[in-house]
Amino acid sequence: SVKTGKAWFYNSEKGFTGYSYNKAKQALELKCGNGYKQPDLTVHRATDTKCLYLELKAVTPYLKNGVTLKKSDHLAAQNRSLKALRDCGHTACFSWDLEQAKALIDNFLKP
């Protein structure tokens, strides 16, 4: 994990510690079933409890129409986890381009 003045950056769940994270993960596992997948990158703002969760991909996980997810049990499980995080008030999405990920992080950290 990396801490800056504005945020903490974590890669997967290995960077998380503490009681509150474990409680949150348990709640998400209940909501998603045993298929909860912790996204690859988490950005936690220093000013509040909301996070940005990014599931990083080498290529788009969507079909050519840009809306329909490619057929894959793994992608479907990740998508359910991202939806559960959004339902909890967080920002959570797939990202498959460095500039796209950077823009998402910059936008999330804007005051």
C-alpha positions in Angstrom: 0.0 0.0 0.0 1.0 3.6 -0.6 -0.2 6.6 1.4 -0.1 10.1 0.0 -1.6 13.3 1.5 -4.9 12.8 -0.3 -5.4 9.1 -0.4 -4.2 5.5 0.3 -3.7 3.1 -2.6 -4.0 -0.6 -2.0 -3.4 -3.5 -4.4 -5.9 -6.3 -3.9 -6.9 -7.3 -0.4 -3.3 -8.0 0.8 -2.8 -4.4 1.6 -5.8 -4.1 3.9 -5.7 -4.7 7.6 -7.9 -4.0 10.5 -11.3 -4.8 12.0 -13.4 -2.4 9.8 -12.1 -3.8 6.6 -12.8 -7.4 7.7 -16.3 -6.4 8.7 -16.9 -4.7 5.3 -15.5 -7.7 3.5 -17.8 -10.1 5.4 -20.8 -7.9 4.5 -19.8 -7.9 0.8 -19.3 -11.7 0.9 -22.8 -12.1 2.3 -24.2 -9.8 -0.4 -22.3 -11.5 -3.3 -22.2 -15.0 -1.9 -18.9 -16.9 -1.8 -18.1 -15.4 -5.2 -16.9 -11.9 -3.9 -13.8 -10.8 -5.8 -11.7 -8.0 -4.3 -10.9 -5.6 -7.1 -7.2 -5.2 -8.1 -6.8 -1.6 -6.9 -8.5 0.4 -4.2 -8.1 4.1 -3.7 -9.3 5.4 -0.3 -9.7 9.1 0.1 -8.2 10.6 3.3 -11.2 12.9 3.6 -14.1 10.3 3.8 -14.9 6.6 3.9 -15.8 6.2 0.2 -13.4 4.3 -2.1 -12.6 3.9 -5.8 -12.3 0.2 -6.7 -10.7 -0.7 -10.1 -10.7 -4.1 -11.6 -7.7 -3.9 -14.0 -7.8 -5.7 -17.3 -5.4 -5.9 -20.3 -8.2 -5.5 -22.7 -11.8 -4.4 -22.5 -14.1 -6.9 -20.7 -17.0 -5.8 -22.8 -18.2 -6.9 -26.3 -18.0 -4.5 -29.2 -21.3 -2.8 -28.2 -19.4 -1.5 -25.1 -22.3 -2.5 -22.7 -22.5 -6.3 -22.7 -19.9 -8.1 -20.6 -17.9 -10.9 -22.4 -19.0 -14.4 -21.4 -16.9 -15.6 -18.5 -17.8 -16.8 -15.1 -14.8 -15.0 -13.6 -15.8 -11.6 -15.3 -19.4 -12.2 -14.1 -18.3 -12.7 -10.5 -16.0 -9.6 -10.7 -18.9 -7.6 -12.1 -21.3 -8.7 -9.3 -18.6 -7.6 -6.8 -18.2 -4.2 -8.5 -22.0 -3.8 -8.4 -22.2 -4.7 -4.7 -19.5 -2.0 -4.0 -21.5 0.6 -6.0 -24.6 -0.4 -4.1 -22.7 0.5 -0.9 -21.9 4.0 -2.3 -18.4 3.4 -3.6 -17.2 4.0 -7.2 -16.3 0.7 -8.8 -15.6 -0.3 -12.4 -13.4 -2.1 -14.8 -10.4 -0.3 -16.3 -8.3 -1.6 -19.2 -6.3 1.4 -20.2 -3.6 3.3 -18.2 -4.9 6.7 -19.3 -8.5 5.6 -18.4 -7.4 4.4 -15.0 -5.4 7.6 -14.4 -8.5 9.8 -15.3 -10.7 7.7 -13.0 -8.3 8.2 -10.1 -7.8 11.9 -10.8 -11.5 12.5 -11.0 -12.1 10.5 -7.8 -9.5 12.6 -5.9 -10.9 16.0 -7.0 -12.2 18.0 -4.1 
